[in-house]
Structure formats: structure tokens, C-alpha cells
Amino acid sequence: MLAIFVIMFVFWVLMSACIRPGHCDYIRIAIGMFCAAIVTLISHDLLLAGSENMNLVKTWRLLLYIPWELWQIVLANFDVAYRVLHPKMPIDPRIIEFDTSLRSDFALTTLANSITLTPGTITIDVEPERGRFLVHAIAQKPADALLVDKTMQNKVAHVYMEE
């Protein structure tokens, strides 16, 4: 809980006026500590639901997943730009449906957000009980990345140890 409190307080400091010289006083620091404490008390069981060692492993794996996801976003941006700027506009929108073995809320949310953050695909619906996703894809290639390749699903499963 102490680590969560420190992270929340540091985040508050970075987002508040306290990063500018002369804009931080004891009252603002006290308010920030109070808010960080409240958020920590409310959310600590959400963030620390398993054993501490497993959470550290999951956190580390998530930190390694983020650069990969950012690279996928860059690649997808180029793909969408190509499709939009191409004279024939090779856009073939489709709605795809697929099942995944992911079941935890964090894993399903991470996969849904990763799909939506990647240009050319948008998560429409998730059925958590069945692990079923409904996704809009701009063309066959982004759809195949989710249906055939399944790299993103496998990486999210690895992060949350649901392999």
C-alpha cells in the first residue's frame, strides 16, 4: 500500500502546479497526500488482489508489453495512412468476432484497449464470460492480425499469466 500511495502522490505532484517553483505550499502538499491516501485506501485491493510476487511479475511484464504495443500503434498508423492516401483507398471494413482464453478483468480490458488504441481496429463489445470480442477492422490485414496471428492476445495472456 505504501508503494501505491507513493505512486499516487508522485502522480499528483506531476499533474499539479507543484512542479513549478513557487507554486507549492504546505496546504497543497497536504491536500495531495490526503487525496493519494484516499485513492490508495479505495483501490489497494483492486491493484493488489494476488500474491505480491505475482503482481511484481505481472507489472514487469506489462512494462515490457507497453513498448511493443506502442510499436504496433506506429505500424498501424502507417498502414491506415497508406490506405487513406492510396488513390484506390483499399479499405474493406468488416466486423469480426473471436474468442480468447483470457478471463481476468485486467487481461480482457488490456486486450480491448490495445485493440482500440491500434489504428484501424476498434473494440465494439466484450463478453467477459465467454471471452468473446466483437471488433471493427478497417481491412482484412488488421482483422487477420487478430484472428490468425493472435500475437496481441498471446502477449496479453503472457502479461497476466493466462497462457
ZIJO-V669361 format. One record per residue. N is the residue number from 1. RES is the residue in one letter. BURIAL is + if it has 24 or more other C-alpha atoms within 12 Angstrom, else -. Layout:
BEGIN
{{N RES BURIAL} {N RES BURIAL}}
END
This chain:
BEGIN
{{1 M -} {2 L -} {3 A -} {4 I +} {5 F +} {6 V -} {7 I -} {8 M +} {9 F +} {10 V -} {11 F -} {12 W +} {13 V +} {14 L -} {15 M -} {16 S -} {17 A -} {18 C -} {19 I -} {20 R -} {21 P -} {22 G -} {23 H -} {24 C -} {25 D -} {26 Y -} {27 I -} {28 R -} {29 I -} {30 A -} {31 I -} {32 G +} {33 M +} {34 F -} {35 C -} {36 A +} {37 A +} {38 I -} {39 V +} {40 T +} {41 L -} {42 I -} {43 S -} {44 H -} {45 D -} {46 L -} {47 L +} {48 L -} {49 A -} {50 G -} {51 S -} {52 E -} {53 N -} {54 M -} {55 N -} {56 L -} {57 V -} {58 K +} {59 T -} {60 W -} {61 R -} {62 L +} {63 L -} {64 L -} {65 Y +} {66 I -} {67 P -} {68 W -} {69 E +} {70 L -} {71 W -} {72 Q +} {73 I +} {74 V -} {75 L -} {76 A +} {77 N -} {78 F -} {79 D +} {80 V +} {81 A -} {82 Y -} {83 R +} {84 V -} {85 L -} {86 H -} {87 P -} {88 K -} {89 M -} {90 P -} {91 I -} {92 D -} {93 P -} {94 R -} {95 I +} {96 I +} {97 E +} {98 F +} {99 D +} {100 T +} {101 S +} {102 L +} {103 R +} {104 S +} {105 D -} {106 F +} {107 A +} {108 L +} {109 T +} {110 T +} {111 L +} {112 A +} {113 N +} {114 S +} {115 I +} {116 T +} {117 L -} {118 T +} {119 P +} {120 G +} {121 T +} {122 I +} {123 T +} {124 I -} {125 D +} {126 V +} {127 E +} {128 P -} {129 E -} {130 R -} {131 G +} {132 R +} {133 F +} {134 L +} {135 V +} {136 H +} {137 A +} {138 I +} {139 A +} {140 Q -} {141 K +} {142 P +} {143 A +} {144 D -} {145 A +} {146 L +} {147 L +} {148 V -} {149 D -} {150 K -} {151 T -} {152 M +} {153 Q +} {154 N +} {155 K +} {156 V +} {157 A +} {158 H +} {159 V +} {160 Y +} {161 M +} {162 E -} {163 E -}}
END
